[in-house]
């Protein structure tokens, strides 16, 4: 099972929408969703990288990420492309 990171923060309405788009993909693609609160981590690198882009998804072990806006089909296409690498 691969981990799918969802970079977000508390109170982010768009992050909740992103999570709704991802939920139908988790089981079919054998993914575990791991939510990462960029503000809570106290990591300046995360804040710098994702602060103005959240929500952002990134597959475990990959460099590429997908930032909002995306729908379920766009997320699927992105994940299938990098899950096989």
C-alpha positions in Angstrom: 0.0 0.0 0.0 1.4 3.4 -1.1 1.0 6.5 1.0 -0.7 9.5 -0.6 0.2 12.7 1.2 -2.4 15.5 1.4 -0.7 18.7 2.4 -3.3 20.9 4.1 -4.1 22.8 7.2 -6.9 23.2 9.7 -9.8 25.2 8.5 -9.0 24.9 4.8 -12.3 24.5 3.0 -10.5 23.6 -0.3 -8.6 20.9 1.6 -11.8 19.3 2.6 -13.0 19.4 -1.0 -9.8 17.8 -2.2 -10.2 15.0 0.4 -13.7 14.3 -1.0 -12.2 14.1 -4.5 -9.5 11.6 -3.3 -11.6 9.3 -1.2 -13.1 7.3 -4.1 -9.6 6.5 -5.4 -8.0 5.2 -2.2 -9.2 1.6 -2.2 -9.1 1.0 -6.0 -5.5 2.3 -6.2 -4.4 0.7 -2.9 -3.5 4.0 -1.3 -3.5 5.2 2.3 -4.3 8.9 2.7 -1.9 10.7 5.1 -2.9 14.2 5.9 0.0 16.5 6.7 -0.8 19.8 8.4 1.9 22.1 7.1 1.3 24.7 9.9 1.3 22.1 12.7 4.5 20.5 11.6 6.6 23.5 12.4 8.6 22.9 9.3 9.5 26.1 7.4 10.2 24.0 4.3 6.7 22.7 4.1 5.2 26.1 4.7 7.4 27.6 2.0 6.7 24.8 -0.5 2.9 24.4 0.0 1.8 27.5 2.0 0.0 29.2 -0.9 -0.7 26.1 -2.9 -2.6 23.9 -0.5 -4.3 21.5 -0.9 -1.5 19.5 -2.6 -1.2 15.8 -3.1 2.1 13.9 -3.4 2.6 10.2 -3.8 5.1 8.5 -1.5 8.5 8.4 -3.0 7.8 10.8 -5.9 9.0 14.3 -6.5 6.0 15.5 -8.5 2.9 16.8 -6.8 -0.5 18.0 -7.8 -1.9 21.2 -6.5 -5.5 22.5 -6.3 -7.7 22.7 -8.3 -8.2 19.1 -9.3 -11.1 16.8 -9.5 -11.3 13.0 -9.1 -10.4 12.3 -12.7 -7.4 14.6 -12.7 -6.2 13.1 -9.4 -6.6 9.6 -10.9 -4.6 10.4 -14.0 -1.9 11.9 -11.9 -1.7 9.0 -9.4 -1.8 6.3 -12.0 1.0 8.0 -13.9 3.3 8.1 -10.9 2.2 5.0 -9.0 3.7 2.7 -11.6 7.1 4.4 -11.5 
